[in-house]
Amino acid sequence: MQQRSIPLTYASQFAILLGLLGLGMIVGNLLVLSLGSVMMQIPIAQVAKALTQPGHLQTTRFLNTLASFLVFCTPALILARVVDQKPLQWLGFNRVMLPKQLLLVVLIGFTGLIMSGALGELNQNIPLPAKWLAKAKELEASYKQSMMAMITMKTVWDYLLAMLVMAAAPAFFEEILFRGGFQQILVGWTKNPFLGILITSLLFSAIHFSFFGFLPRTALGMILGYVFYYSRNIWMNIAMHFIYNGLIVTQLYFAGLKGKSLEKTMDENMPLWLGVFAISAVLVLMQMFRKESTLALSLVSNNQPATHATVEENF
């Protein structure tokens, strides 16, 4: 018997996905505490603190990756399975891509990192009431503590593991949820691509619980949002997100080799004037990416496979 997809309004889809995200957070946290207790042979009450200690680096990385999968990836996969007979296609897993798209995604990732660095400088200068500022610093300290527990990289093997855990896994899991899930729902619900992408980007930034990184992550979310909107291909987003994260991990790795403070390296920003040039570059590159993506989508609509010969000719 052929299984049919369930028709749901955009509001219902959003509510279900938000509910699944909340459930994923609860289940993920409980699982991390339970497994952490077993793996480290300590009481559950001590797991959270132990996961911030350097002595449990590999356990921390494993549990963090598992939690990310449950929190970010699973809700989108469940919703996609409910609303569409081809869940992966609904999420944007499209095999048709052109080399120019990939090249442009790499360039956008580089310039986007510079732009985010400049916005980080701007973010730090936003005035806040004393109580809000204290709370923001508390959240930032907690975020840094969880990051510091995973970025110790003394060998090439540590670096490769960090690239997997801190670059590849978040890129894959977060893009599936935010671009494949929330963005598609919100763009359809609002019938306004800019508004849908903006709301998704704000959610994407807010869930990291870092005020001092809010503007950079929102800007990154906007770029990723338009990459997905133009290409309809989640692989483009995963690639760019991985490049962005990977550049940060690589920067921290070489900073550690030079004996520099990783915490200070994480706090480094770009000058605002450099951000202006980066924004201009991103806008130009995005227009080029839009044209190349239109070409790729035309191959799909015309049922023409992106063969090696076709790709070479268009490159």
C-alpha positions, 0 to 999 in steps of 0.5 A: 500500500502506497504511503501518502504524505500528510497535508499540514499548514505551514503554521502546523509544520512550524509548531511541530518542528518547534515542538520536536526541537524542544523535545530533542533538547530534553532527550539530548540532555538526558542522554548526554548526562546518562551516557556521560555518567556511564562512560566516565563512571561518575554520578550524573550530577557531576557530568556537566562539570566533567564535560568541561574538563580537558581530561574528558576531551574525546567523551565530550566531543562524542556526546556533543556530536550525539546531542547535536544530531538529536537536537538539530537533525532528528526533528527535521528528519521526522517532520520531513518524513511526515509531510512528504513521501520523499523526505530527503528531497523535501529537505533539499538534498539535490544531487545536481550542482555545478563546479562554479557553484562550489567555487563560489560557495568557497569564496562566499565562505571566506568573505563571510568569515571576514564580514562576521569578524567585523560584525563581531566588533560592532556587536561588542560595542552595542550598549546594554543595561548593566543587568542585561550586560551581566547576563550576556557575559554570563551566557558568553562565559558558559558558551566559551567554556563548552567550546574550550572543552572541545578545541584542545588540539595538540596533534594532527589527529586532534585537529582532524577530529575537531574538524569532524566534530566542530566543523562537519557535524554542526554544518550538516545537522544545523543546515538540515534543521534551519535551512531544510526545515525552518526556512522552507516553512517560514518562507512559505508561511510568510510568502516573503523570502527575505522575511522568512530567511531573516526569522530563520537567521534570528532563530539560528543565532539565538539558539547558540545563546551567545549575545556577543556573537549574535550579529555575526551568526545572524549575518551568516544565517542570512548568507546561508539562507540565500544560498539555499533559496537560490540553489534549492540544494542543501549540500551547498549550505553544508559545504559553506557552513563547513568551510566557515567552521573549518576556517575557525577550527584551523585558525585555533589549531595554528594559534595553539601550535604557536602557544597563543591563548585560544580564548583570546583567539576566539575573541579576535575580530576584524576591523569595521572598515574591512567588513565593508569591503567583505559585505560588498564582496559577498553581495557580488559573489551572491549575484554570481551564485544566483545566476549559476544556481538558476542554470543548475535548476534549469537542468533539473526542470529540463530533466537533464542530468549534470553530466561531466561534459555538461558541467565542463561546458558551463564552467 
